Amino acid sequence: MSGQMKTRTTMGTAMKLRHKTPISGGARAAMAALVLTGTLSGCISLAPKTPDLLLRLTPDQTAPAGAQATGKIADAIVVLDPESDRSLDVLRVPVKVDGSTISYLKDGWWIEKPTRQFRSLLAETLRAQTGQLVVEGGDFEVTGKTLIGGRLLQMGYDVPSSSVVVRFDAIRTERGGPLVTHRFEAVVPGVKAEAASVAPALNKAANDVAGQIAAWVKSGG
């Protein structure tokens, strides 16, 4: 038998063996799943990339453990949710490139929207500095003696000055008294445009502004 005939015989035998060994439905499904997984893995990711850093604000001044403030809700200081523009109504940290352009910080995300975090930071700073009953937002807004609100104008990185800037327009309303506004600002210069440097600088600047506001409320100025 020639070599060509032997080759044909061998191939024919192999085909018969494959034909006599059927593939079960489960095996077919498994093979299909593997092929599909291999195809998808090249074009999509089912899990989002986790940012290198999650940023949050932590108060430098806190009420001591066991401290208790009691009183009527009508006499409380109420800290309202600050307003902000869209650049701060996200979990990204804005980077001011110039007067008309912003970008967002790479590899750093807020763990919660900065307006809500600043509200909590300010409330805790007020508790520490005033010793009064301080509550946050909610249904107390119409009954509190002192309402503290405002607009968070800036909380991010400024490229031209290589600094972190926090700017807040505060609005204070006393029961039966006039509405008073005051702009507060804190700048931390010489900061690198990277999440590991911007994060502590933002926390420092936010605490600075919260401390200024608390002193303003305490003095009644």
Backbone torsions as a table, in degrees:
resi	resn	phi	psi	omega
1	MET	NA	132.3	-177.6
2	SER	-71.5	166.0	178.7
3	GLY	-63.0	-35.1	-179.5
4	GLN	-66.2	-39.8	179.6
5	MET	-68.2	-37.9	178.0
6	LYS	-62.7	-40.4	-179.5
7	THR	-63.3	-43.3	179.6
8	ARG	-63.5	-39.4	179.4
9	THR	-64.0	-43.5	-179.9
10	THR	-62.7	-44.9	179.4
11	MET	-63.5	-39.9	179.0
12	GLY	-63.6	-41.4	178.2
13	THR	-62.0	-42.7	-179.6
14	ALA	-62.6	-40.6	179.6
15	MET	-64.4	-39.5	178.4
16	LYS	-64.4	-41.1	180.0
17	LEU	-64.1	-41.9	179.0
18	ARG	-64.6	-38.0	179.7
19	HIS	-65.2	-33.1	-177.5
20	LYS	-83.9	-5.1	179.7
21	THR	-114.0	86.2	-175.5
22	PRO	-68.8	151.0	177.0
23	ILE	-94.9	127.4	-178.1
24	SER	-69.5	162.7	178.6
25	GLY	-61.0	-38.5	179.8
26	GLY	-64.5	-40.0	179.4
27	ALA	-65.6	-41.6	178.3
28	ARG	-60.1	-42.9	-179.9
29	ALA	-63.2	-40.8	-179.9
30	ALA	-64.5	-43.0	178.9
31	MET	-63.2	-41.5	179.1
32	ALA	-62.4	-40.3	179.6
33	ALA	-64.3	-40.0	179.1
34	LEU	-64.7	-43.0	178.9
35	VAL	-63.1	-44.5	-179.5
36	LEU	-63.5	-42.2	179.7
37	THR	-62.4	-43.7	179.0
38	GLY	-62.9	-36.8	179.5
39	THR	-68.9	-45.3	-177.4
40	LEU	-68.6	-36.6	-175.5
41	SER	-60.7	-22.4	-180.0
42	GLY	-82.7	-12.0	-174.7
43	CYS	-128.6	-18.2	178.1
44	ILE	-138.7	161.5	174.0
45	SER	-121.9	123.9	-177.3
46	LEU	-79.0	-17.7	179.4
47	ALA	-117.7	127.1	179.8
48	PRO	-67.8	150.4	178.2
49	LYS	-69.7	128.9	179.0
50	THR	-76.3	131.0	178.9
51	PRO	-64.4	152.7	-179.0
52	ASP	-63.6	-37.0	-177.9
53	LEU	-134.3	138.2	170.9
54	LEU	-108.5	123.8	-173.9
55	LEU	-96.9	140.7	172.4
56	ARG	-146.5	156.0	178.7
57	LEU	-94.5	132.4	177.4
58	THR	-124.7	135.0	-175.1
59	PRO	-73.1	136.4	173.0
60	ASP	-75.2	-31.9	179.2
61	GLN	-111.4	125.9	178.7
62	THR	-132.8	152.3	174.2
63	ALA	-66.9	137.9	-177.4
64	PRO	-63.8	154.5	178.2
65	ALA	-58.9	135.0	-179.8
66	GLY	87.2	-7.8	178.6
67	ALA	-65.7	141.3	-177.1
68	GLN	-137.3	128.8	176.3
69	ALA	-115.3	124.0	-179.8
70	THR	-120.9	159.2	179.3
71	GLY	156.1	179.6	178.8
72	LYS	-82.0	145.3	176.6
73	ILE	-56.9	-33.4	-179.2
74	ALA	-63.7	-19.3	-179.7
75	ASP	-103.7	4.7	-174.9
76	ALA	-78.4	160.3	167.8
77	ILE	-91.4	125.1	-178.2
78	VAL	-111.0	122.8	178.9
79	VAL	-100.1	118.0	-176.6
80	LEU	-90.8	162.3	174.3
81	ASP	-64.9	124.2	176.8
82	PRO	-68.2	151.6	170.7
83	GLU	-86.7	165.6	177.3
84	SER	-163.0	167.0	173.4
85	ASP	-86.3	-179.5	-172.8
86	ARG	-66.3	-26.6	-178.6
87	SER	-64.5	-22.5	179.2
88	LEU	-107.8	-0.3	180.0
89	ASP	-93.8	36.0	-178.5
90	VAL	-140.8	177.3	179.0
91	LEU	-94.5	5.4	177.9
92	ARG	-93.1	155.8	178.6
93	VAL	-96.9	116.3	-177.2
94	PRO	-69.6	143.1	176.2
95	VAL	-120.8	115.5	-179.8
96	LYS	-82.4	109.2	-178.4
97	VAL	-78.9	-45.1	175.2
98	ASP	-155.6	-165.7	-175.3
99	GLY	-63.9	-20.8	-176.4
100	SER	-128.5	6.5	-175.6
101	THR	-132.1	134.3	173.6
102	ILE	-128.0	156.2	172.9
103	SER	-131.6	-165.4	177.8
104	TYR	-132.6	147.8	-176.3
105	LEU	-65.1	135.2	179.2
106	LYS	-78.5	138.8	172.5
107	ASP	63.5	20.3	176.4
108	GLY	-139.3	125.9	-178.7
109	TRP	-131.0	145.8	172.1
110	TRP	-69.6	143.1	175.5
111	ILE	-76.0	-21.6	175.9
112	GLU	-151.6	154.7	-177.3
113	LYS	-53.0	138.7	-173.7
114	PRO	-61.8	-31.0	178.7
115	THR	-63.5	-42.9	179.5
116	ARG	-68.3	-38.7	178.7
117	GLN	-65.8	-39.9	-179.9
118	PHE	-67.4	-36.6	177.3
119	ARG	-58.4	-46.9	-179.6
120	SER	-66.1	-39.9	178.0
121	LEU	-62.3	-44.5	179.7
122	LEU	-65.1	-41.1	179.9
123	ALA	-61.5	-43.7	-179.4
124	GLU	-67.9	-37.4	178.0
125	THR	-65.7	-39.1	176.8
126	LEU	-64.8	-40.7	177.5
127	ARG	-59.9	-43.6	-177.3
128	ALA	-67.3	-39.4	-174.7
129	GLN	-85.2	-32.5	-174.5
130	THR	-101.0	-27.1	-175.7
131	GLY	71.4	8.8	-178.5
132	GLN	-92.4	171.0	175.1
133	LEU	-72.7	121.0	-178.2
134	VAL	-125.6	129.2	178.3
135	VAL	-126.8	161.4	-177.3
136	GLU	-112.6	120.2	170.8
137	GLY	47.1	-142.3	176.3
138	GLY	69.0	-147.3	-174.8
139	ASP	-85.9	2.8	-176.9
140	PHE	-85.8	-5.6	-171.4
141	GLU	-60.4	-30.8	-176.1
142	VAL	-90.0	-7.8	-174.5
143	THR	-116.2	-15.8	-177.0
144	GLY	-65.6	152.8	178.5
145	LYS	-75.0	-40.4	-178.4
146	THR	-124.0	123.2	177.3
147	LEU	-107.5	128.5	178.7
148	ILE	-118.3	114.0	177.6
149	GLY	-133.4	-158.6	177.3
150	GLY	144.4	-163.0	-176.6
151	ARG	-133.4	125.9	175.9
152	LEU	-81.4	108.6	-174.1
153	LEU	-85.8	-36.6	-177.5
154	GLN	-153.7	136.5	172.9
155	MET	-155.8	83.8	-175.7
156	GLY	-173.5	-159.2	-174.8
157	TYR	-105.8	138.1	179.6
158	ASP	-111.3	112.4	-175.9
159	VAL	-65.6	-48.4	-177.0
160	PRO	-55.8	-34.4	-177.6
161	SER	-104.8	0.8	-177.7
162	SER	50.2	48.0	-176.2
163	SER	-138.8	163.9	172.7
164	VAL	-102.0	134.8	-176.3
165	VAL	-128.1	132.3	171.1
166	VAL	-123.0	123.8	-177.7
167	ARG	-132.8	132.0	-174.7
168	PHE	-139.2	127.4	172.4
169	ASP	-93.3	105.6	-176.9
170	ALA	-88.8	145.6	175.8
171	ILE	-127.1	122.7	178.8
172	ARG	-116.7	131.7	178.1
173	THR	-126.0	121.0	175.4
174	GLU	-98.8	143.5	179.9
175	ARG	-57.4	122.5	179.0
176	GLY	79.1	0.3	-177.8
177	GLY	-114.3	-179.0	-177.5
178	PRO	-77.0	163.7	173.9
179	LEU	-86.1	130.6	-176.8
180	VAL	-122.8	135.7	178.6
181	THR	-120.3	153.5	178.5
182	HIS	-158.3	136.3	178.4
183	ARG	-96.5	131.5	179.1
184	PHE	-120.4	146.9	-178.0
185	GLU	-150.7	146.9	173.1
186	ALA	-139.4	137.6	-179.3
187	VAL	-126.9	132.2	174.3
188	VAL	-114.3	107.7	-175.5
189	PRO	-84.5	170.4	173.6
190	GLY	65.5	40.3	-178.1
191	VAL	-106.2	132.4	176.6
192	LYS	-71.9	148.0	-178.6
193	ALA	-81.6	60.4	177.8
194	GLU	-142.1	149.6	-171.5
195	ALA	-57.0	-39.8	-176.8
196	ALA	-64.4	-26.6	178.3
197	SER	-93.1	-36.3	-177.5
198	VAL	-69.7	-37.7	-175.7
199	ALA	-56.2	-55.9	-180.0
200	PRO	-66.2	-30.6	178.7
201	ALA	-67.5	-40.1	176.4
202	LEU	-62.5	-41.2	179.9
203	ASN	-64.9	-40.9	178.9
204	LYS	-63.7	-46.4	-178.5
205	ALA	-66.5	-40.6	179.8
206	ALA	-64.6	-39.9	177.2
207	ASN	-66.8	-35.9	177.2
208	ASP	-60.7	-49.4	-179.6
209	VAL	-63.8	-43.1	179.1
210	ALA	-60.8	-39.0	178.0
211	GLY	-65.4	-39.8	177.3
212	GLN	-62.8	-43.2	-179.2
213	ILE	-65.6	-42.5	-179.5
214	ALA	-62.1	-41.6	178.3
215	ALA	-64.1	-38.6	178.2
216	TRP	-63.7	-44.1	179.5
217	VAL	-66.6	-42.9	-177.3
218	LYS	-64.2	-36.7	-178.1
219	SER	-80.5	-17.3	-177.6
220	GLY	73.6	13.6	-176.8
221	GLY	-78.5	NA	NA
